[in-house]
């Protein structure tokens, strides 16, 4: 059987099918940068699609990725799903928090550990503070006990 061609239209078609199966009213826009697809969903049922702490959003993203991998046979791509800019707003809050803690660490000279962050949240903070002149970030611990430390350079 011929495998489907992976492009924005194919991703959009699968998002549409998934949303219809869920029985929610929503529209989706798909954009692509290299091998990364960004799916922006707008919906009146956004709280349902996002779920508590974004768990439904993560699941939606996972199911979509698995479906596309199985239909195309391609696995060197990434999919980021956002609903009504929830992820973007959360990322902006994380960035502000990171910068504020970096200022505190710069002033006090004391390292600050940050617990209970998902890997994606730690990545945002690492990225934001990468070029910071006075602080650096390190992840320590394993699995669910992994945490991030912002410390003076």
C-alpha positions in Angstrom: 0.0 0.0 0.0 1.3 3.5 -0.9 2.2 5.6 2.0 0.6 9.1 2.3 2.7 12.2 1.5 3.5 14.3 4.6 2.8 18.0 4.2 0.7 20.7 5.8 -2.5 19.6 4.0 -2.1 16.0 5.2 -1.5 17.1 8.8 -4.5 19.5 8.6 -6.7 16.7 7.2 -5.8 14.4 10.1 -6.4 17.2 12.7 -9.8 17.7 11.2 -10.6 14.0 11.4 -9.4 13.8 15.0 -11.5 16.9 16.0 -14.6 15.5 14.3 -14.2 12.2 16.1 -14.0 14.1 19.4 -17.2 15.8 18.5 -16.0 19.3 19.3 -16.4 22.4 17.1 -13.0 23.7 16.2 -10.9 25.1 13.4 -7.2 24.4 12.8 -4.4 26.1 11.0 -1.2 24.2 10.2 2.1 25.7 9.4 5.5 24.2 8.9 9.1 25.2 9.6 11.5 22.5 8.2 10.4 19.2 9.8 8.2 20.8 12.5 4.5 21.2 12.1 2.6 23.7 14.2 -1.1 23.1 14.6 -3.0 26.0 16.0 -6.6 25.0 17.0 -9.3 27.5 17.8 -12.3 26.2 19.6 -15.2 27.1 21.9 -14.4 23.9 23.6 -10.8 24.9 24.3 -10.9 24.0 28.0 -11.9 20.5 27.0 -9.2 20.1 24.4 -6.5 21.5 26.7 -7.5 19.6 29.9 -6.1 20.1 33.4 -2.5 21.3 33.1 -2.6 20.6 29.4 -2.9 16.8 29.7 -5.5 16.6 26.9 -3.4 18.8 24.7 -0.4 16.6 25.2 -2.5 13.5 24.4 -4.0 15.1 21.3 -0.5 16.0 20.1 0.7 12.4 20.8 -2.2 10.7 19.1 -1.8 13.0 16.0 1.9 12.2 15.8 1.4 8.5 16.1 -1.4 8.6 13.5 0.8 10.5 11.0 3.8 8.3 11.6 1.7 5.1 11.0 0.1 6.6 7.8 3.2 8.0 6.3 5.9 5.7 7.6 7.9 8.9 8.3 9.2 9.6 11.8 11.7 12.4 11.4 9.2 15.2 12.1 7.8 17.0 15.1 4.3 18.2 15.8 3.3 21.0 18.2 -0.4 21.4 18.9 -1.7 24.5 20.6 -5.3 25.4 21.5 -6.3 29.1 21.6 -2.6 30.1 22.3 -2.6 28.2 25.6 0.9 26.8 25.2 2.2 30.1 23.9 0.9 32.0 26.9 2.3 29.4 29.3 5.6 29.6 27.5 5.6 33.4 27.9 4.9 33.0 31.6 7.8 30.6 31.9 10.1 33.0 30.1 9.2 35.8 32.5 9.6 33.5 35.5 13.1 32.4 34.2 14.2 36.0 33.7 13.0 37.0 37.1 14.7 34.1 38.9 17.9 34.8 36.9 17.9 38.4 38.2 17.4 37.1 41.8 20.3 34.6 41.3 22.5 37.3 39.8 21.8 39.6 42.7 22.1 37.1 45.6 24.8 34.8 44.1 22.6 31.8 45.4 21.5 29.0 43.1 17.7 28.4 42.7 16.4 25.0 42.1 13.1 24.6 40.1 11.1 21.5 40.7 8.0 19.9 39.1 8.7 21.1 35.6 8.0 18.9 32.5 10.9 18.3 30.2 9.4 20.8 27.7 9.2 23.5 30.4 12.8 22.9 31.5 13.8 23.2 27.8 12.1 26.6 27.6 14.0 27.9 30.6 17.3 26.5 29.3 16.7 28.2 26.0 15.7 31.5 27.5 18.8 31.7 29.7 21.4 30.2 27.3 23.0 33.5 26.5 22.5 35.1 29.9 25.7 36.9 31.0 25.5 36.1 34.8 23.7 32.8 35.2 23.6 29.2 33.8 21.1 26.4 33.9 21.7 22.7 34.7 19.3 19.8 35.0 19.9 17.2 37.7 18.2 14.1 38.9 16.6 11.3 36.9 13.1 10.7 35.5 10.3 12.3 37.5 12.8 13.6 40.0 14.6 15.6 37.4 14.8 19.3 38.2 16.5 22.5 37.0 19.0 24.7 38.8 19.6 28.3 37.8 23.0 29.2 39.2 25.6 32.0 39.0 28.3 31.6 36.3 
